[in-house]
Amino acid sequence: MNKNLILIQDSIANGSEDIFVINQDEYIMRKNGNGNNPGLLLYINTYNQIKEKKSLPTVGYPLFVILKS
């Protein structure tokens, strides 16, 4: 898994970042990409259920979701 995370960082998770939510239940951020790297939207949830988000700009960004198991 660590090799995959490094590959993701090297290939698409570049550029500046915007943090939308950071609290004890959720972390939502976007890497804006640069050059040929598109960036990504990352959602980490440690709460027992997904919280609906309607206003996040997701168009054009790969979405990575990490949920508490």
C-alpha positions as CSV (number, residue, x, y, z in Angstrom):
1,M,0.0,0.0,0.0
2,N,2.8,2.5,0.8
3,K,4.2,2.1,-2.8
4,N,0.7,3.0,-4.1
5,L,0.5,6.1,-1.9
6,I,3.9,7.2,-3.1
7,L,2.8,6.6,-6.7
8,I,-0.3,8.7,-6.1
9,Q,1.7,11.5,-4.6
10,D,4.3,11.5,-7.4
11,S,1.7,11.3,-10.2
12,I,-1.4,13.3,-9.3
13,A,-1.2,14.7,-5.8
14,N,0.9,17.7,-6.7
15,G,0.4,21.5,-6.5
16,S,-1.0,23.8,-3.9
17,E,-3.6,22.5,-1.5
18,D,-6.9,23.7,-0.2
19,I,-8.3,22.4,3.1
20,F,-12.1,22.5,3.3
21,V,-12.9,20.6,6.6
22,I,-10.6,19.5,9.4
23,N,-12.2,18.3,12.7
24,Q,-12.2,15.2,14.8
25,D,-14.5,13.3,12.4
26,E,-13.5,14.4,9.0
27,Y,-10.6,15.8,6.9
28,I,-11.4,17.1,3.4
29,M,-8.7,18.6,1.2
30,R,-7.8,19.2,-2.4
31,K,-4.4,19.1,-4.1
32,N,-4.8,21.4,-7.1
33,G,-2.3,19.6,-9.4
34,N,0.2,21.2,-11.8
35,G,1.3,20.6,-15.3
36,N,0.1,17.2,-16.4
37,N,-0.9,16.2,-12.9
38,P,-4.6,16.7,-12.3
39,G,-4.6,16.9,-8.5
40,L,-7.1,15.1,-6.3
41,L,-9.8,15.5,-3.7
42,L,-9.2,13.5,-0.4
43,Y,-12.0,12.7,2.1
44,I,-11.0,10.9,5.3
45,N,-13.9,10.0,7.6
46,T,-13.4,8.6,11.2
47,Y,-17.1,9.0,12.1
48,N,-19.4,6.0,11.9
49,Q,-21.3,7.3,8.9
50,I,-20.7,9.4,5.8
51,K,-21.8,13.1,6.2
52,E,-23.3,14.5,3.0
53,K,-21.4,17.3,1.4
54,K,-23.0,19.3,-1.4
55,S,-20.7,22.2,-2.0
56,L,-17.3,20.7,-2.6
57,P,-15.8,21.4,-6.1
58,T,-15.1,17.8,-7.3
59,V,-15.4,18.2,-11.1
60,G,-12.1,17.2,-12.8
61,Y,-10.5,15.8,-9.7
62,P,-10.0,12.1,-8.8
63,L,-11.7,11.4,-5.5
64,F,-10.0,9.3,-2.7
65,V,-12.2,8.3,0.2
66,I,-10.9,6.7,3.4
67,L,-13.5,5.5,5.8
68,K,-13.1,4.2,9.3
69,S,-13.5,0.4,9.4
